[in-house]
Amino acid sequence: VSLIVFGLVIAIGLIADIDRWVLEETCRTVGAWGADADRIFVGVNCSDQAFLRPSLAEETRAAVDAAGLAPGCVVLELTERAFVDTDAARGALDALRARGLQLSVDDFGAGYSSLGMLAALPVDGLKIDRSFVGDLETSREARAVVRAVIRLSDDLGLQAIAEGVETPAQLRSLRDAGARLAQGYLFARPVPPEEARAM
């Protein structure tokens, strides 16, 4: 049933409306934290459909401004699929960057990524896919990929974040590889906004 509902949501074009609501609600919640908001940044997933919508840049900046946040506090996270049409992606990225917004490639390495894409498109960061992080303790290949992505990020001046960190051993491997940022259940599970603020 959930797959049918999800298919209907995409078919009737509601996914972009859902993205807009999530963005506005996230900005409103973080903005309500007041002074605390200056010490954090928050990632908001953006669907391919929403990313290529001409109004995305204006809507995003409006949500950030209405919440009283600095544009750099909000990072739009886009999957590699959004960048398949490089020309269309370039226009959308340029519009977002012109408004001071941060952009990150989510699940990097698990899909359509290429070195040419990174060289051609103005993104700010990469999120190392959790599939590589999950295999760090057992796979030499996964460790090599993670090291390579971190080195690539450093060389291109991008921020690298490792996703899905669940064990101290994974964290040690990431630190050994030069990672500076990570997220996952090892640090915290999802919590309501008031608990997040307290943390």
Backbone as CSV, one residue per row, in Angstrom:
resi,resn,N_x,N_y,N_z,CA_x,CA_y,CA_z,C_x,C_y,C_z
1,VAL,0.831,-1.198,0.000,0.000,0.000,0.000,0.866,1.249,0.000
2,SER,1.943,1.265,0.824,2.781,2.465,0.902,3.436,2.778,-0.437
3,LEU,3.841,1.727,-1.202,4.440,1.970,-2.512,3.425,2.570,-3.476
4,ILE,2.178,2.106,-3.390,1.133,2.646,-4.257,0.899,4.116,-3.925
5,VAL,0.814,4.421,-2.632,0.600,5.806,-2.212,1.764,6.677,-2.661
6,PHE,2.999,6.178,-2.477,4.173,6.950,-2.885,4.150,7.201,-4.390
7,GLY,3.772,6.177,-5.158,3.668,6.331,-6.604,2.637,7.366,-6.987
8,LEU,1.515,7.391,-6.277,0.488,8.387,-6.559,0.965,9.789,-6.216
9,VAL,1.712,9.913,-5.111,2.251,11.225,-4.728,3.137,11.775,-5.830
10,ILE,4.015,10.922,-6.374,4.891,11.361,-7.455,4.074,11.673,-8.703
11,ALA,3.113,10.792,-9.016,2.344,10.943,-10.247,1.555,12.243,-10.277
12,ILE,1.036,12.666,-9.152,0.219,13.879,-9.181,1.005,15.114,-8.743
13,GLY,2.318,14.961,-8.661,3.173,16.121,-8.475,3.200,16.703,-7.078
14,LEU,2.890,15.904,-6.071,2.870,16.440,-4.714,4.233,16.423,-4.042
15,ILE,5.181,15.706,-4.620,6.461,15.568,-3.938,7.137,16.923,-3.742
16,ALA,7.014,17.828,-4.721,7.623,19.152,-4.581,6.932,19.950,-3.483
17,ASP,5.609,19.785,-3.341,4.879,20.471,-2.267,5.304,19.944,-0.905
18,ILE,5.530,18.638,-0.823,5.994,18.048,0.435,7.394,18.578,0.767
19,ASP,8.262,18.634,-0.239,9.607,19.186,-0.033,9.535,20.615,0.501
20,ARG,8.672,21.433,-0.093,8.553,22.828,0.326,8.075,22.905,1.779
21,TRP,7.109,22.073,2.137,6.600,22.076,3.516,7.704,21.670,4.499
22,VAL,8.463,20.614,4.153,9.548,20.155,5.034,10.584,21.263,5.217
23,LEU,10.947,21.919,4.128,11.922,23.007,4.201,11.419,24.138,5.093
24,GLU,10.193,24.580,4.878,9.637,25.687,5.667,9.527,25.314,7.134
25,GLU,9.088,24.096,7.418,8.938,23.659,8.806,10.293,23.523,9.495
26,THR,11.289,23.021,8.762,12.636,22.895,9.319,13.201,24.270,9.657
27,CYS,13.095,25.204,8.721,13.610,26.559,8.959,12.881,27.212,10.130
28,ARG,11.565,27.061,10.184,10.789,27.668,11.268,11.222,27.099,12.619
29,THR,11.402,25.782,12.684,11.782,25.135,13.936,13.169,25.592,14.397
30,VAL,14.140,25.576,13.479,15.500,25.972,13.843,15.539,27.464,14.167
31,GLY,14.787,28.268,13.423,14.746,29.701,13.697,14.213,30.014,15.078
32,ALA,13.289,29.176,15.564,12.705,29.386,16.896,13.712,29.126,18.011
33,TRP,14.845,28.503,17.701,15.871,28.261,18.711,16.665,29.518,19.031
34,GLY,16.457,30.577,18.280,17.107,31.849,18.577,18.609,31.777,18.425
35,ALA,19.310,32.213,19.458,20.775,32.305,19.402,21.415,30.943,19.136
36,ASP,20.766,29.866,19.583,21.325,28.537,19.369,21.460,28.217,17.885
37,ALA,20.588,28.813,17.051,20.588,28.493,15.626,21.889,28.886,14.942
38,ASP,22.612,29.865,15.494,23.861,30.296,14.871,24.978,29.266,15.008
39,ARG,24.801,28.282,15.890,25.863,27.312,16.151,25.669,25.994,15.410
40,ILE,24.650,25.911,14.563,24.366,24.653,13.883,24.167,24.884,12.394
41,PHE,24.207,23.795,11.637,23.662,23.820,10.286,22.802,22.573,10.133
42,VAL,21.787,22.678,9.307,20.829,21.593,9.171,20.695,21.221,7.707
43,GLY,20.733,19.911,7.433,20.564,19.410,6.074,19.102,19.107,5.803
44,VAL,18.639,19.515,4.629,17.261,19.255,4.210,17.311,18.553,2.860
45,ASN,16.766,17.337,2.810,16.732,16.602,1.552,15.819,17.289,0.549
46,CYS,16.235,17.268,-0.692,15.479,17.909,-1.774,15.315,16.889,-2.900
47,SER,14.099,16.648,-3.333,13.858,15.677,-4.400,14.320,16.228,-5.744
48,ASP,14.509,15.327,-6.685,14.904,15.742,-8.029,13.863,16.686,-8.638
49,GLN,12.586,16.367,-8.411,11.506,17.196,-8.975,11.561,18.616,-8.425
50,ALA,11.768,18.731,-7.129,11.818,20.064,-6.516,13.068,20.817,-6.954
51,PHE,14.179,20.107,-7.099,15.443,20.745,-7.440,15.367,21.486,-8.777
52,LEU,14.702,20.892,-9.745,14.643,21.491,-11.081,13.473,22.450,-11.255
53,ARG,12.711,22.684,-10.192,11.614,23.644,-10.272,12.185,25.066,-10.275
54,PRO,11.809,25.909,-11.227,12.403,27.250,-11.323,12.254,28.100,-10.068
55,SER,11.228,27.834,-9.278,10.968,28.666,-8.097,11.726,28.210,-6.850
56,LEU,12.501,27.126,-6.950,13.134,26.561,-5.741,14.033,27.564,-5.028
57,ALA,14.882,28.267,-5.773,15.825,29.192,-5.144,15.093,30.276,-4.363
58,GLU,14.060,30.861,-4.973,13.296,31.919,-4.302,12.579,31.373,-3.074
59,GLU,11.962,30.196,-3.207,11.222,29.608,-2.083,12.151,29.268,-0.930
60,THR,13.316,28.737,-1.254,14.262,28.352,-0.204,14.767,29.578,0.534
61,ARG,15.190,30.589,-0.210,15.692,31.804,0.435,14.586,32.480,1.249
62,ALA,13.340,32.447,0.744,12.224,33.040,1.483,11.999,32.315,2.803
63,ALA,12.096,30.982,2.792,11.907,30.205,4.025,13.016,30.493,5.027
64,VAL,14.244,30.612,4.540,15.390,30.914,5.403,15.247,32.314,6.008
65,ASP,14.897,33.285,5.169,14.753,34.659,5.646,13.605,34.794,6.631
66,ALA,12.480,34.138,6.347,11.310,34.228,7.227,11.614,33.669,8.613
67,ALA,12.513,32.685,8.672,12.884,32.081,9.957,13.984,32.857,10.666
68,GLY,14.545,33.877,9.993,15.612,34.652,10.605,16.950,33.933,10.648
69,LEU,17.161,32.994,9.715,18.399,32.225,9.688,19.383,32.818,8.685
70,ALA,20.661,32.579,8.923,21.663,32.895,7.909,21.573,31.837,6.819
71,PRO,21.716,32.212,5.551,21.586,31.226,4.473,22.503,30.024,4.633
72,GLY,23.696,30.232,5.188,24.640,29.133,5.349,24.245,28.105,6.387
73,CYS,23.212,28.386,7.180,22.746,27.423,8.185,22.001,26.253,7.562
74,VAL,21.473,26.441,6.356,20.655,25.427,5.709,21.415,24.848,4.523
75,VAL,21.532,23.525,4.497,22.213,22.829,3.404,21.183,21.962,2.686
76,LEU,20.949,22.244,1.418,20.074,21.393,0.617,20.866,20.172,0.178
77,GLU,20.302,18.983,0.424,20.977,17.742,0.070,20.272,17.121,-1.130
78,LEU,21.030,16.911,-2.195,20.496,16.410,-3.462,21.178,15.104,-3.806
79,THR,20.413,14.120,-4.276,21.051,12.873,-4.694,21.733,13.086,-6.040
80,GLU,22.643,12.195,-6.351,23.397,12.301,-7.597,22.484,12.270,-8.820
81,ARG,21.337,11.636,-8.693,20.385,11.544,-9.798,19.974,12.925,-10.303
82,ALA,19.948,13.907,-9.402,19.533,15.262,-9.771,20.510,15.922,-10.737
83,PHE,21.732,15.381,-10.841,22.763,16.026,-11.645,23.001,15.347,-12.987
84,VAL,22.133,14.377,-13.343,22.332,13.654,-14.599,22.299,14.611,-15.789
85,ASP,21.332,15.535,-15.798,21.283,16.574,-16.830,22.119,17.750,-16.315
86,THR,23.397,17.753,-16.691,24.344,18.713,-16.128,23.951,20.155,-16.407
87,ASP,23.453,20.438,-17.604,23.099,21.816,-17.947,21.952,22.330,-17.076
88,ALA,20.903,21.516,-16.926,19.768,21.918,-16.093,20.204,22.055,-14.639
89,ALA,21.035,21.118,-14.184,21.513,21.163,-12.802,22.354,22.411,-12.562
90,ARG,23.173,22.767,-13.536,24.043,23.941,-13.382,23.212,25.204,-13.168
91,GLY,22.146,25.356,-13.960,21.291,26.531,-13.815,20.637,26.591,-12.451
92,ALA,20.137,25.445,-11.977,19.489,25.399,-10.665,20.493,25.677,-9.548
93,LEU,21.679,25.097,-9.654,22.707,25.310,-8.631,23.167,26.757,-8.598
94,ASP,23.366,27.348,-9.775,23.797,28.742,-9.825,22.770,29.663,-9.158
95,ALA,21.470,29.379,-9.396,20.415,30.201,-8.800,20.428,30.081,-7.281
96,LEU,20.649,28.871,-6.769,20.693,28.659,-5.321,21.932,29.306,-4.712
97,ARG,23.067,29.128,-5.352,24.311,29.700,-4.827,24.268,31.224,-4.840
98,ALA,23.610,31.788,-5.856,23.505,33.246,-5.935,22.746,33.813,-4.744
99,ARG,21.934,32.991,-4.096,21.185,33.430,-2.921,21.864,33.004,-1.626
100,GLY,23.112,32.569,-1.723,23.903,32.256,-0.536,23.601,30.918,0.101
101,LEU,22.944,30.017,-0.631,22.531,28.735,-0.059,23.593,27.661,-0.278
102,GLN,23.687,26.735,0.676,24.661,25.652,0.627,24.027,24.415,-0.025
103,LEU,24.862,23.653,-0.767,24.386,22.480,-1.485,25.328,21.316,-1.266
104,SER,24.765,20.127,-1.066,25.579,18.950,-0.826,25.038,17.778,-1.646
105,VAL,25.943,16.916,-2.115,25.550,15.715,-2.854,25.360,14.590,-1.847
106,ASP,24.124,14.104,-1.737,23.782,13.057,-0.772,24.103,11.682,-1.358
107,ASP,24.413,10.722,-0.480,24.670,9.330,-0.883,25.757,9.229,-1.952
108,PHE,26.802,10.030,-1.819,27.822,10.083,-2.853,28.501,8.719,-3.016
109,GLY,28.675,8.330,-4.284,29.366,7.087,-4.603,28.445,5.918,-4.863
110,ALA,27.149,6.089,-4.581,26.227,4.961,-4.714,25.393,5.023,-5.987
111,GLY,25.567,6.075,-6.789,24.692,6.209,-7.942,25.387,6.681,-9.191
112,TYR,25.064,7.920,-9.597,25.485,8.435,-10.892,26.712,9.336,-10.817
113,SER,27.436,9.280,-9.741,28.509,10.244,-9.540,29.632,10.070,-10.567
114,SER,30.295,11.184,-10.848,31.484,11.143,-11.689,32.372,12.306,-11.297
115,LEU,33.657,12.169,-11.569,34.577,13.250,-11.254,34.269,14.470,-12.102
116,GLY,33.812,14.244,-13.323,33.450,15.358,-14.192,32.312,16.177,-13.617
117,MET,31.347,15.497,-12.992,30.222,16.198,-12.383,30.708,17.122,-11.279
118,LEU,31.623,16.636,-10.456,32.115,17.451,-9.346,32.904,18.649,-9.847
119,ALA,33.631,18.464,-10.930,34.416,19.564,-11.473,33.533,20.618,-12.128
120,ALA,32.372,20.178,-12.665,31.535,21.083,-13.447,30.478,21.804,-12.626
121,LEU,30.096,21.243,-11.482,28.957,21.787,-10.748,29.389,22.401,-9.419
122,PRO,28.828,23.562,-9.089,29.241,24.278,-7.871,28.541,23.770,-6.613
123,VAL,29.016,22.651,-6.072,28.452,22.138,-4.831,29.418,22.437,-3.688
124,ASP,28.906,22.339,-2.457,29.716,22.673,-1.284,30.206,21.450,-0.521
125,GLY,29.530,20.303,-0.707,29.915,19.151,0.089,29.438,17.834,-0.492
126,LEU,29.971,16.749,0.084,29.601,15.386,-0.289,29.235,14.630,0.977
127,LYS,28.214,13.796,0.887,27.893,12.902,1.993,28.241,11.491,1.561
128,ILE,29.213,10.907,2.230,29.695,9.574,1.871,28.610,8.559,2.185
129,ASP,28.220,7.784,1.189,27.093,6.867,1.338,27.315,5.860,2.470
130,ARG,26.243,5.607,3.191,26.289,4.721,4.352,26.714,3.304,3.984
131,SER,26.522,2.880,2.748,26.917,1.522,2.367,28.423,1.333,2.513
132,PHE,29.209,2.363,2.226,30.661,2.275,2.402,31.030,2.314,3.879
133,VAL,30.362,3.190,4.635,30.638,3.306,6.065,30.309,1.994,6.776
134,GLY,29.197,1.361,6.386,28.786,0.103,7.014,29.769,-1.027,6.793
135,ASP,30.553,-0.954,5.714,31.501,-2.020,5.402,32.933,-1.718,5.841
136,LEU,33.139,-0.588,6.529,34.503,-0.175,6.884,35.265,-1.227,7.684
137,GLU,34.544,-1.939,8.572,35.224,-2.880,9.461,35.621,-4.172,8.762
138,THR,35.020,-4.459,7.612,35.243,-5.758,6.976,35.776,-5.680,5.558
139,SER,35.735,-4.506,4.954,36.076,-4.404,3.542,37.221,-3.426,3.292
140,ARG,38.311,-3.963,2.764,39.441,-3.113,2.385,39.029,-2.143,1.286
141,GLU,38.154,-2.620,0.380,37.691,-1.785,-0.723,36.880,-0.591,-0.212
142,ALA,36.008,-0.834,0.765,35.211,0.257,1.333,36.112,1.287,1.987
143,ARG,37.121,0.835,2.709,38.051,1.770,3.343,38.787,2.597,2.290
144,ALA,39.162,1.964,1.177,39.858,2.685,0.109,38.946,3.742,-0.518
145,VAL,37.674,3.391,-0.737,36.729,4.347,-1.333,36.529,5.534,-0.405
146,VAL,36.347,5.260,0.885,36.127,6.344,1.844,37.343,7.270,1.897
147,ARG,38.541,6.691,1.952,39.753,7.522,1.953,39.826,8.379,0.690
148,ALA,39.491,7.779,-0.440,39.564,8.498,-1.717,38.559,9.651,-1.761
149,VAL,37.343,9.422,-1.263,36.324,10.475,-1.278,36.735,11.619,-0.343
150,ILE,37.282,11.284,0.811,37.720,12.326,1.748,38.862,13.136,1.147
151,ARG,39.823,12.463,0.528,40.948,13.168,-0.103,40.452,14.036,-1.252
152,LEU,39.535,13.492,-2.058,38.959,14.247,-3.171,38.236,15.492,-2.665
153,SER,37.461,15.331,-1.608,36.739,16.463,-1.022,37.714,17.531,-0.558
154,ASP,38.758,17.118,0.128,39.752,18.076,0.606,40.401,18.817,-0.561
155,ASP,40.775,18.084,-1.606,41.453,18.695,-2.746,40.554,19.682,-3.488
156,LEU,39.230,19.416,-3.497,38.287,20.292,-4.193,37.702,21.370,-3.277
157,GLY,38.110,21.364,-2.010,37.583,22.345,-1.068,36.136,22.089,-0.684
158,LEU,35.739,20.811,-0.680,34.363,20.441,-0.326,34.331,19.864,1.081
159,GLN,33.175,19.971,1.706,32.980,19.399,3.038,32.487,17.960,2.881
160,ALA,33.167,17.010,3.508,32.761,15.603,3.442,32.127,15.191,4.764
161,ILE,30.972,14.547,4.684,30.286,14.041,5.869,30.005,12.558,5.657
162,ALA,30.420,11.730,6.592,30.163,10.290,6.518,28.797,9.996,7.120
163,GLU,27.966,9.275,6.372,26.617,8.946,6.828,26.567,7.559,7.474
164,GLY,25.629,7.379,8.373,25.320,6.046,8.879,26.346,5.456,9.824
165,VAL,27.023,6.296,10.609,28.019,5.788,11.560,27.299,5.184,12.767
166,GLU,27.548,3.907,13.012,26.820,3.209,14.080,27.720,2.588,15.132
167,THR,29.014,2.436,14.858,29.891,1.771,15.825,31.148,2.607,16.076
168,PRO,31.746,2.457,17.266,33.014,3.150,17.535,34.112,2.754,16.549
169,ALA,34.113,1.505,16.093,35.132,1.059,15.140,34.995,1.803,13.814
170,GLN,33.771,2.022,13.365,33.564,2.799,12.135,34.084,4.221,12.312
171,LEU,33.815,4.798,13.468,34.281,6.160,13.730,35.797,6.226,13.735
172,ARG,36.445,5.220,14.344,37.915,5.185,14.351,38.462,5.099,12.926
173,SER,37.838,4.255,12.113,38.288,4.107,10.723,38.128,5.410,9.959
174,LEU,37.031,6.109,10.206,36.800,7.385,9.532,37.825,8.429,9.970
175,ARG,38.112,8.457,11.258,39.128,9.405,11.740,40.491,9.092,11.132
176,ASP,40.812,7.791,11.061,42.086,7.387,10.460,42.166,7.813,8.993
177,ALA,40.997,7.847,8.338,40.942,8.221,6.925,40.940,9.737,6.728
178,GLY,40.871,10.496,7.833,40.905,11.947,7.742,39.551,12.621,7.791
179,ALA,38.497,11.858,8.076,37.156,12.453,8.151,37.050,13.383,9.354
180,ARG,36.364,14.506,9.152,36.161,15.470,10.231,34.704,15.570,10.664
181,LEU,33.776,15.134,9.796,32.349,15.223,10.108,31.667,13.889,9.832
182,ALA,30.724,13.535,10.711,29.995,12.275,10.544,28.635,12.396,11.201
183,GLN,27.729,11.539,10.791,26.411,11.486,11.407,25.982,10.028,11.496
184,GLY,25.088,9.747,12.430,24.598,8.382,12.551,24.135,8.068,13.959
185,TYR,23.616,6.871,14.124,23.045,6.451,15.401,24.086,6.385,16.515
186,LEU,25.372,6.290,16.182,26.390,6.302,17.234,26.308,7.585,18.050
187,PHE,25.938,8.686,17.400,25.869,9.984,18.065,24.486,10.251,18.635
188,ALA,23.462,9.971,17.867,22.082,10.193,18.338,21.107,9.610,17.331
189,ARG,20.002,9.115,17.857,18.892,8.707,16.996,17.991,9.917,16.781
190,PRO,17.094,9.859,15.799,16.185,10.992,15.596,15.422,11.325,16.871
191,VAL,15.313,12.611,17.171,14.623,13.085,18.373,13.727,14.253,18.003
192,PRO,12.731,14.549,18.819,11.878,15.727,18.578,12.705,17.016,18.678
193,PRO,12.214,18.104,18.077,12.988,19.361,18.045,13.430,19.854,19.411
194,GLU,12.576,19.740,20.426,12.958,20.263,21.742,14.111,19.486,22.343
195,GLU,14.172,18.171,22.076,15.302,17.370,22.559,16.576,17.721,21.782
196,ALA,16.419,17.945,20.492,17.593,18.321,19.672,18.180,19.613,20.172
197,ARG,17.334,20.573,20.496,17.835,21.853,20.991,18.591,21.660,22.306
198,ALA,18.071,20.828,23.191,18.743,20.581,24.472,20.112,19.937,24.262
199,MET,20.205,19.081,23.258,21.490,18.418,22.979,22.522,19.414,22.477
